[in-house]
Each structure stands twice: as C-alpha cells, then as structure tokens.
C-alpha cells in the first residue's frame, strides 16, 4: 500500500508539471507573435493617402 501512495504522489507531480509547462507554452504562443510584430513593425509609417476633400474639389472643376 505504501508503494501506491508514492505512485500517486509521482503522478500528481507529473500532472502538475505538465500543467505548468502547458500553461507556459500557451502563454508564449499567445504573446510571442505580438512582441515579434511590434518589434519588426515600422514606427515611421507615412500616410500617402490624399485627403478626400481635395479629390472632390478637383472632380467638380
């Protein structure tokens, strides 16, 4: 009976460790792409779109 309790403790520890590792993998999967995109995205994005009002005024002339 003593060996059964040791096995149960080992299984509980294994399950706990698997839960922690799985949670860490899930958090990395969700957060790492956000940080990579933020790091490689350009902060100096130029807005080349012309104002709509200017285009409408040209069409009316």
WOHUMO-V405667 format. One record per backbone hydrogen bond with DSSP energy under -0.5 kcal/mol. CO is the residue of the C=O (numbers start at 1). NH is the residue of the N-H. E is the energy in kcal/mol with one decimal. If there is no record, write none. Layout:
co->{CO & CO}
nh->{NH & NH}
e->{E & E}
This chain:
co->{1 & 2 & 3 & 4 & 5 & 6 & 7 & 8 & 9 & 10 & 11 & 12 & 13 & 14 & 15 & 16 & 17 & 18 & 19 & 20 & 21 & 22 & 23 & 24 & 25 & 26 & 27 & 28 & 31 & 32 & 33 & 34 & 35 & 36 & 37 & 43 & 46 & 51 & 52 & 53 & 54 & 55 & 56 & 57}
nh->{5 & 6 & 7 & 8 & 9 & 10 & 11 & 12 & 13 & 14 & 15 & 16 & 17 & 18 & 19 & 20 & 21 & 22 & 23 & 24 & 25 & 26 & 27 & 28 & 29 & 30 & 31 & 32 & 35 & 36 & 37 & 38 & 39 & 40 & 41 & 45 & 48 & 55 & 56 & 57 & 58 & 59 & 60 & 61}
e->{-1.4 & -1.5 & -2.0 & -2.3 & -1.9 & -2.3 & -2.5 & -2.3 & -2.3 & -2.6 & -2.6 & -2.4 & -2.7 & -2.6 & -2.2 & -2.1 & -2.6 & -2.5 & -2.2 & -2.4 & -2.4 & -2.3 & -2.5 & -2.3 & -2.4 & -1.8 & -2.5 & -2.3 & -2.0 & -2.5 & -2.6 & -2.4 & -2.2 & -2.2 & -1.5 & -0.6 & -1.0 & -1.3 & -2.2 & -2.1 & -1.7 & -1.6 & -1.4 & -1.0}
